[in-house]
Amino acid sequence: NVSIRFADISAYISSLTFFTESVYTGTKYTNEAYYRLLIPSLMSDYEKVIYLDGDMIALTDLAALYETDMNGYMLASSRDFGGICNCYIEGDPRRAYREGELGIRNIDNYIISGMLIFNCAEFNARYTGEELMKFCASRPWRQHDQDVLNVLCQDALRIIDASWDYVENMGSFRTLPPELFAEYEESAKNVKIVHFAGPRKPWK
């Protein structure tokens, strides 16, 4: 019961240049990281669409995830605990960037873009695919598509349990506020999707 279809998106991106450098790790990403933002435009016939990064392994049926109530929300995802913890480390520039430059009003609700549920109608009511790609190419985002989604969707964002996008604690999560660290610890008890967001990958 699988259908694989390919979409030609050249019309959306032919004249655009995207920032792909990572100011945090020194690695280089690809333009394709931004293309997930075209999902609502390309799949507008669907009420909801689940997006998963390629370095994730689902341990349970995704049907329960698809049943997430998206009424009034553009997007649903889980907190980026790995990035949020940096905002609570003294001297780390991430908090000033997210609050000052991006205008994120609640840094504790900054989401990770590895697992996303798009409400296509809500998204398309606000932005066209062309507008989204131009916005992606408008500045050197430090965390690329993830920054874009957090900026555009913060007023219509649903936070769901991190068990659906579980990232291993590499030791820094202790800097999280106690209530967020407890939330992360609780998600680890019933992991539904594992996200190998660091250098360890399933194919290795």
Sequence and secondary structure as in RCSB ss.txt:
>XXXX:A:sequence
NVSIRFADISAYISSLTFFTESVYTGTKYTNEAYYRLLIPSLMSDYEKVIYLDGDMIALTDLAALYETDMNGYML
ASSRDFGGICNCYIEGDPRRAYREGELGIRNIDNYIISGMLIFNCAEFNARYTGEELMKFCASRPWRQHDQDVLN
VLCQDALRIIDASWDYVENMGSFRTLPPELFAEYEESAKNVKIVHFAGPRKPWK
>XXXX:A:secstr
         HHHHTT     B TTT  B  THHHHGGGHHHHTTTSSEEEEE TTEEE S THHHHT   TT SE
EE B HHHHGGGGSTT THHHIIIIIS  S GGG B SSEEEEEHHHHHHH  HHHHHHHHTTS  TTHHHHHHH
HHHTTSEEE  GGGGB    S GGGS HHHHHHHHHHGGG SEEE  SS  TT 
